[in-house]
Amino acid sequence: MIQMFLQESKLSPKTCRNLVATMRMLWNSAKGWGYVMHDPFVGLVLPEPEFPEQPHFSIEEAKRIISLAKPPSNIAFWLISETGIRRGEVCALDVGHVDLSDHTIVVRNSRHGKHITANKSRRPRVFSLSPQLAQALVPFAAGRDPNAPLFLSRKGKRLHPDNFVKRELKPILDKLGLKGALHALSPRKRDGPRSNECPDEGSPGETRPCRSANDNGLYPPRKRG
């Protein structure tokens, strides 16, 4: 009966799999309470999940987007394009998260609305920066309070994830006739992950993967003002 339901269902494969997972939980509870004895899920063939291609901007398109953005959005877009960090993580960056001498940046937190919490992985992630991007970050980080927001809005406030996209990215995409979201700038979408080994904080002698951003060709001229 369940197999027939799956075969005739017009739901997506992912939805079908989620429904089966829920039914399994309910059935296991009923079996544990002694209401049923058999297992209707034995031999069940689940539909294969679909993995549509994620939208992404080409390197040339990313350069055009960055070149049209005003500070600090142009540098924030550049950072996203090199490292693939999320928009909430960009908005939660502090000055102390940037190491200009080592050309690295540590992602610890993420902003959701008014709240700043631990990032999705719940552990610091270290990313290497191209020398060009590290130099572009100097005006934002050098000599400032380590606990201050790295990027500030025109009103002097920490960037907001929603406003960052609606007020900065969307007008540029409309002007260029492009469709996509902020994550389409990410090298994970464009070229797949790149990684080298970075020290894992709190675990002496251990390493973990981190993306390298030194070879993606995104070195636009800095905008001043």
C-alpha positions, -999 to +999 in steps of 0.1 A: +000+000+000+028+024+009+047+015-023+016+022-044+011+055-027+047+065-036+043+054-072+011+073-077+021+104-057+027+137-075+047+150-046+084+157-049+108+129-040+120+149-010+085+153+003+078+116-002+109+107+017+100+130+046+065+115+048+079+080+049+104+090+076+075+104+097+054+073+091+084+051+102+086+070+135+049+066+141+050+029+132+080+022+155+061+038+184+030+017+176+052-014+174+069-006+207+035-003+224+025-037+210-003-024+187+013-038+155+038-066+148+048-065+112+069-039+093+053-024+062+085-006+053+106-038+045+116-037+008+102-002+003+117+015-027+120+053-022+120+078-051+154+091-059+160+127-047+164+154-073+194+178-072+187+207-095+217+228-105+222+257-082+222+292-098+255+309-098+272+340-113+302+336-135+334+352-125+328+381-150+293+386-137+306+387-101+332+413-111+305+435-126+284+432-095+313+441-072+323+470-094+289+486-093+285+482-055+293+510-031+314+506+000+312+487+021+290+464+000+316+460-027+341+446-002+314+425+015+304+410-019+340+404-027+345+386+006+315+364-001+327+356-036+361+345-023+351+326+007+315+315+002+305+327+037+268+333+043+252+368+044+243+365+081+279+356+088+292+387+069+269+409+089+281+394+122+318+399+114+338+420+139+370+438+133+388+413+155+379+385+132+402+398+106+440+391+107+455+414+082+491+402+087+481+365+081+455+373+054+428+353+072+394+358+085+376+338+113+338+333+110+323+327+145+288+342+144+258+348+123+232+376+124+194+367+122+173+398+124+184+416+155+201+386+170+237+375+167+243+338+175+269+311+169+272+303+132+255+273+116+285+249+122+288+261+158+325+263+155+350+289+142+358+286+105+391+301+092+393+313+056+424+325+037+421+358+018+438+369-014+465+396-008+443+420-028+412+415-006+433+417+026+446+451+014+411+462+006+400+453+042+427+475+058+405+507+060+378+486+077+400+468+102+432+487+109+433+506+141+397+500+150+381+484+181+383+446+177+347+443+190+333+468+165+313+456+135+336+451+105+311+465+080+288+495+088+257+508+070+255+544+058+238+551+092+268+537+111+250+505+121+260+469+117+248+455+083+214+438+084+212+406+063+178+415+047+186+451+040+220+441+027+203+421-001+172+442-008+189+477-008+223+468-022+223+436-043+188+437-059+192+471-076+225+460-091+211+428-104+182+446-119+205+471-136+226+443-151+196+422-160+208+393-138+188+369-117+201+352-086+207+355-049+236+365-028+248+329-024+252+327-062+284+348-057+298+319-037+327+298-051+308+268-038+281+274-063+305+285-091+335+262-089+328+238-060+347+240-027+384+247-026+402+238+006+436+238+022+445+230+058+439+256+086+445+252+123+415+241+143+411+265+172+411+247+205+426+215+191+464+219+191+481+200+163+448+193+145+438+207+112+405+210+094+396+221+058+390+257+049+384+272+016+412+290-002+403+321-021+436+330-037+429+317-072+394+328-083+405+359-101+382+383-083+405+412-078+385+443-087+398+478-080+389+493-046+362+520-046+368+550-024+344+572-006 
